[in-house]
Amino acid sequence: MRGAVLYGPRDVRFEERDEPRISKPTDAVIRIAAACVCGSDLWPYRGIQPVDQPTAFGHEYCGVVEEVGSSVTKVKPGQFVVGSFFASDNTCPICQAGYQSSCVQREIVLGAQAGRLRVPLADGTLVATPGMPSEDLIPSLLAASDVLGTGWFAADAANVKPGGTAVVVGDGAVGLLAVLSAKQMGAGRIIAMSRHQARQKLAREFGATEIVTERGDAGVARIKELTAGLGAESVLECVGTQESMMQAIRAARPGGHVSYVGVPHGVQLDGAGLFFAHVHLHGGPAPVRQYLPHLIDLIWNRKINPGKVFDLTLPIEQVAEGYRAMDERRAIKALLRPEARP
């Protein structure tokens, strides 16, 4: 089997890898229908997050179950399934509280940019679709495995309410799907912060009512201007930088809610500033598994189309071009189609 391997900064190779096998009775092996490049993959790709050895990459996936371990009872061969980037048992107290990405047995799922994938804790991690999806639904189902689930968590953690005002900081795939999620949760105003015309257009398609192009102090001032000097009730931080985090906190009104779902790099918070900001902070790795049944239902019944976020589709052997295109911001998100399709 061939798959993507990251050797170092900007060095992605598509090469022979070991075939995934059932190694524990709780495992499943799936044949990948579609995979993609994640914005968080760009941190190690750029060398900001070190990679000490060649590493199989890819953590967003959907596909058909080929084989299951002896303890797996909830999914079976032949089913089309969607999973998340953290495997979870979905039964521990942390999972039952809705935080499957902090499951006591959690395992990171890597290696999805390939033809097949071993998924640990299959019963708790994978969710089967009602049937075999049509080809046009696959991009949206793939989005549910991470970027849609993460955008949904951003809206949920920021306490988006019907009729409220939500500000989305970040116009990558997660930020755009945070706009869609805020719309689904009934936000009356959704202000997307973006400087890129194509991303602004998609943000509006997903439900943004206003676009703010300014950043930093100017961006905060513009949000305050749009909210009668108060700031927004909900601010969704979808980048992970110091500037984006501070912009999010400062754009929130006292008593407001700020979610942070961008993987943080170099983020430091001033205790006194946070103390007097009087905002709620809630975030972390999205518990995608919590939302998967609902998101799959919305997609299956064609109530949402998050697959629009993929603006570049490549055969998986061209995975390196997918990384380059996203790194250079020529693409919002690259979808990869494996050699063997279901």
C-alpha positions in Angstrom: 0.0 0.0 0.0 1.2 3.5 -0.7 0.6 6.5 1.5 1.8 10.0 2.5 4.9 10.2 4.7 6.3 13.5 6.1 10.1 13.4 6.3 10.7 17.0 7.3 9.8 20.6 6.4 8.1 20.7 3.0 9.1 17.1 2.3 6.0 15.0 1.8 6.5 11.7 -0.1 3.9 9.3 -1.4 5.6 5.9 -1.0 5.1 2.3 0.0 3.9 1.7 3.6 2.9 -1.4 5.5 -0.6 -2.6 5.0 -2.7 -1.8 8.1 -3.6 -4.9 10.1 -5.9 -5.8 13.0 -3.6 -5.7 15.9 -6.1 -5.5 18.8 -9.6 -7.1 19.0 -11.1 -3.5 19.2 -9.6 -2.5 15.8 -11.1 -2.1 12.4 -9.5 -1.6 9.0 -11.3 0.6 6.5 -10.7 1.3 2.8 -10.5 5.0 2.4 -13.1 6.6 0.1 -11.6 10.1 0.6 -9.0 11.8 2.7 -7.6 15.4 2.8 -4.9 17.7 4.0 -5.7 19.5 7.3 -4.7 23.0 8.2 -3.1 21.6 11.3 -0.9 19.4 9.0 0.7 22.6 7.8 2.4 23.3 11.2 4.7 20.2 10.9 4.9 20.7 7.1 6.3 24.2 7.7 8.7 22.9 10.4 7.0 24.9 13.1 6.1 21.6 14.8 9.2 19.3 14.6 8.9 15.8 13.1 11.7 13.6 14.5 11.3 10.7 12.0 9.4 9.9 8.9 5.7 9.9 9.9 2.6 8.7 8.2 0.2 11.6 7.9 -3.6 12.2 7.6 -6.2 12.1 10.2 -9.5 12.9 8.3 -11.2 10.0 6.7 -14.3 8.2 5.7 -14.6 4.9 3.9 -15.8 1.3 3.9 -15.1 -1.2 6.7 -13.1 -4.1 5.4 -12.3 -6.1 8.5 -13.0 -5.8 12.3 -11.4 -7.3 15.4 -13.1 -10.0 17.4 -14.5 -7.5 20.0 -16.1 -5.1 17.5 -19.9 -5.3 17.5 -21.2 -1.9 16.4 -19.7 -1.7 12.9 -19.3 -4.4 10.4 -17.6 -5.1 7.1 -19.3 -3.4 4.2 -20.6 -0.4 6.1 -19.6 3.1 5.1 -18.2 4.9 8.2 -16.9 8.3 9.4 -14.4 8.6 12.2 -12.5 11.3 14.0 -8.9 12.1 14.6 -8.9 10.8 18.2 -10.0 7.2 18.7 -12.2 6.9 21.8 -14.1 4.1 23.6 -17.2 6.4 23.9 -18.1 4.8 27.2 -15.7 6.3 29.8 -17.0 9.1 32.1 -15.1 11.7 30.0 -16.7 10.4 26.8 -20.1 10.3 28.4 -19.6 14.0 29.3 -19.1 14.8 25.6 -15.3 15.1 25.5 -14.3 12.0 23.5 -11.1 13.7 22.4 -9.9 13.4 26.0 -11.1 9.8 26.4 -9.1 7.9 29.0 -8.2 5.4 26.3 -7.8 7.9 23.4 -5.4 7.3 20.6 -4.4 9.6 17.8 -5.4 8.3 14.4 -2.7 8.9 11.8 -2.0 7.5 8.3 -5.3 8.3 6.6 -3.7 9.8 3.5 -3.5 6.3 2.0 -5.6 3.6 0.6 -6.4 1.9 3.9 -6.4 2.8 7.6 -6.4 0.9 10.9 -8.8 2.6 13.3 -8.4 1.7 17.0 -11.4 1.5 19.4 -13.6 1.1 16.3 -16.9 0.7 18.2 -16.5 4.0 20.0 -14.8 5.9 17.1 -16.6 5.0 13.9 -20.2 6.0 13.0 -21.9 4.2 10.1 -24.0 6.1 7.6 -27.6 4.9 6.9 -26.4 3.3 3.7 -23.8 3.6 0.9 -23.5 7.3 0.1 -23.8 8.8 -3.4 -20.5 10.1 -4.7 -21.5 13.7 -4.2 -22.0 13.2 -0.5 -18.6 11.9 0.2 -16.8 15.3 0.5 -19.3 16.5 3.1 -19.0 13.2 5.0 -15.3 13.6 5.0 -15.6 17.2 6.3 -17.6 15.8 9.3 -14.6 13.8 10.4 -12.7 17.0 11.5 -13.2 20.4 10.0 -17.0 20.4 10.3 -16.9 18.7 13.7 -14.3 21.3 14.8 -16.3 24.2 13.5 -19.4 22.9 15.2 -17.5 22.6 18.5 -16.3 26.2 18.0 -19.9 27.4 17.8 -21.0 25.1 20.7 -18.1 26.1 23.0 -18.7 29.8 22.2 -22.3 29.4 23.3 -23.8 30.5 20.0 -27.5 31.2 20.6 -30.5 31.9 18.4 -30.6 35.6 17.5 -27.1 36.2 18.9 -24.0 37.7 17.3 -21.1 35.5 16.5 -17.7 36.6 15.3 -15.5 34.0 13.5 -11.7 34.7 13.6 -10.1 32.8 10.8 -11.1 32.0 7.2 -9.6 28.6 6.8 -11.7 25.5 6.4 -12.5 25.3 10.1 -13.4 29.0 10.3 -15.7 28.7 7.3 -17.4 25.7 8.7 -17.7 27.5 12.0 -19.7 30.1 10.1 -21.9 27.3 8.8 -22.3 25.9 12.3 -23.2 29.2 13.9 -25.8 29.6 11.2 -27.2 26.1 12.0 -27.4 27.1 15.7 -29.5 30.2 14.8 -27.1 33.1 15.2 -28.7 36.3 14.0 -25.5 38.0 12.9 -22.4 36.2 11.9 -19.3 38.4 11.3 -16.5 36.6 9.4 -13.1 38.1 9.6 -11.4 37.5 6.2 -9.2 39.3 3.7 -9.6 36.8 0.9 -12.4 37.3 -1.7 -13.0 33.6 -2.5 -13.2 32.8 1.2 -15.5 35.7 1.9 -17.8 34.4 -0.8 -18.0 31.0 0.7 -18.4 32.5 4.2 -21.5 34.3 2.9 -22.8 31.1 1.3 -22.4 29.4 4.6 -24.3 32.2 6.5 -22.0 35.1 7.2 -24.0 38.4 7.3 -21.0 40.7 7.5 -17.3 40.6 6.6 -14.5 42.4 8.5 -11.2 42.7 6.6 -9.3 44.5 9.4 -7.0 42.6 11.8 -5.4 43.2 15.2 -6.4 46.5 16.9 -8.2 47.7 13.8 -10.2 44.4 13.6 -11.2 44.7 17.3 -12.2 48.3 16.8 -14.4 47.4 13.8 -16.1 44.6 15.8 -16.8 47.1 18.6 -18.2 49.5 16.0 -20.6 46.9 14.7 -21.8 45.9 18.2 -22.6 49.4 19.7 -19.2 49.5 21.4 -19.8 46.3 23.4 -18.3 43.4 21.5 -19.9 40.1 20.5 -21.6 37.6 22.6 -19.8 34.7 20.9 -16.3 34.8 19.3 -14.9 31.7 17.6 -11.1 31.5 17.3 -10.2 29.2 14.5 -6.5 29.9 13.8 -4.2 29.3 16.8 -1.8 32.2 16.8 -1.2 34.9 19.5 -2.7 37.6 17.3 -5.9 35.6 16.6 -6.4 34.6 20.2 -6.0 38.2 21.5 -8.2 39.5 18.7 -10.9 37.0 19.7 -10.7 37.8 23.4 -10.7 41.5 22.9 -13.6 41.3 20.4 -15.9 39.6 23.0 -18.2 41.6 25.2 -17.9 41.3 29.0 -19.7 38.1 29.9 -19.3 36.8 26.4 -17.9 33.4 25.3 -14.7 32.8 23.4 -14.0 29.4 21.9 -10.6 28.4 20.7 -10.2 25.4 18.3 -7.1 26.4 16.3 -4.1 24.3 17.4 -2.1 26.9 19.5 1.4 27.9 18.6 3.2 30.6 20.6 0.0 31.6 22.4 0.5 33.2 25.8 -2.3 34.9 27.8 -1.8 37.7 30.2 -3.4 36.9 33.5 -4.5 40.4 34.5 -5.8 41.1 31.0 -7.8 37.9 31.0 -9.1 38.6 34.5 -10.5 42.0 33.6 -11.8 40.9 30.2 -14.6 39.0 32.0 -15.0 36.4 29.2 -15.6 32.7 29.2 -12.9 30.7 27.5 -13.6 27.2 26.3 -11.8 25.1 23.7 -9.3 22.4 22.9 -9.2 19.4 20.5 -12.8 19.1 19.2 -14.8 16.1 20.5 -15.9 15.4 17.0 -17.4 12.0 18.0 -20.0 13.8 20.1 -21.4 15.5 17.1 -20.9 12.9 14.4 -24.4 11.3 14.5 -26.1 14.7 14.2 -23.7 16.0 11.5 -24.1 12.8 9.4 -27.9 13.2 9.6 -27.8 16.8 8.4 -25.5 15.8 5.5 -27.4 12.7 4.6 -30.7 14.6 4.4 -28.9 17.4 2.4 -29.6 20.1 4.9 -26.0 21.3 4.8 -23.2 21.0 2.3 -19.9 21.4 4.1 -18.1 19.7 1.2 -18.0 23.0 -0.6 -15.0 23.8 1.6 -12.9 21.5 -0.7 -11.8 23.7 -3.6 -9.0 21.4 -4.8 -9.4 17.7 -5.6 -6.3 15.6 -6.4 -5.5 11.9 -6.8 -3.8 10.8 -3.7 -0.5 10.3 -5.3 -0.3 14.1 -5.8 -0.7 14.6 -2.0 2.5 16.8 -2.0 0.8 19.3 -4.3 -2.2 19.4 -1.9 0.2 20.5 0.9 1.9 23.0 -1.3 -1.4 24.5 -2.5 -2.7 25.0 1.0 0.6 26.2 2.3 0.7 28.9 -0.4 -3.0 29.7 0.2 -3.9 28.7 -3.4 -6.4 26.3 -1.9 -8.7 26.4 1.1 -8.6 22.6 1.5 -7.4 19.8 -0.7 -9.4 16.6 -1.0 -7.5 13.4 -1.9 -9.0 10.5 -3.8 -7.3 7.2 -3.2 -6.4 4.8 -6.0 -8.9 2.2 -4.9 -12.4 3.6 -4.3 -15.3 1.8 -2.7 
